[in-house]
Amino acid sequence: MKKNGNVLWGLVFIILGIFLALRAFGIFEFNIFFDGFWTLFIIVPCFIDLCSGKNFVGNLIGILIGVFLLLACQGLIDYTILWKLFLPIVLVIVGLSLIFKDGLAKKIKKEMKSLNIKDNREYLATFSSQKLDFANEKFTNCELTAVFGGIKCHLEKSEFQKAYIKANAIFGGVTIFVPSDCLVKVVSTSIFGGVTNKKSNGDSDKVLYIEATCLFGGIEIK
């Protein structure tokens, strides 16, 4: 995913460079600072993240907001229509994502249920931060909730074969550090937030299941 993002960003800079070169030779004339040019700083990053498979709902909403603002700046639509359509469009996108997400994540959810999780340990950070380290400990499961705060959970040196984490980021952030030989499987529900999985996964007997919920927050897996 990260590689795809780098390729897309590379193409953006190459195209921009070609346009600037053509403009310098008088072959092609265009104005970089056209009406609403600033909306590209919303549209382009969201589009690249969407193509990289990151945070489908949040990035799609970001693209739509950017496109609508661009059209409004160009005088093609009225700002009042933009605000009237904003909430209905967001609700439709969220609804569709929930429908398709359930279908795609059905297999992972079934595997999670087979773990037969009991006695879930809960950790909460509200307007504060927590650092959890499960080194040299047999880890099974826990629930992490960050509300206007942050949690860092270290599992690099913990012992487990199959484990489960329920992570909630509400106007906050959760960072989970996993062992190098661990396969991470994620099911997420994100609204104006998302999960970033920086872990390079392959086939492994050691599996960490993460059920994530992000509301104006982010969860990062390293």
Secondary structure as UniProt FT lines:
FT   HELIX           2..24
FT   TURN            25..26
FT   TURN            32..33
FT   TURN            35..36
FT   HELIX           37..39
FT   HELIX           40..51
FT   TURN            52..53
FT   HELIX           56..73
FT   TURN            74..75
FT   HELIX           79..104
FT   HELIX           106..113
FT   TURN            114..115
FT   STRAND          121..126
FT   STRAND          129..133
FT   TURN            135..136
FT   STRAND          141..147
FT   STRAND          150..154
FT   TURN            156..157
FT   STRAND          162..170
FT   STRAND          173..177
FT   TURN            180..181
FT   STRAND          182..191
FT   STRAND          194..197
FT   STRAND          206..215
FT   STRAND          218..221
//
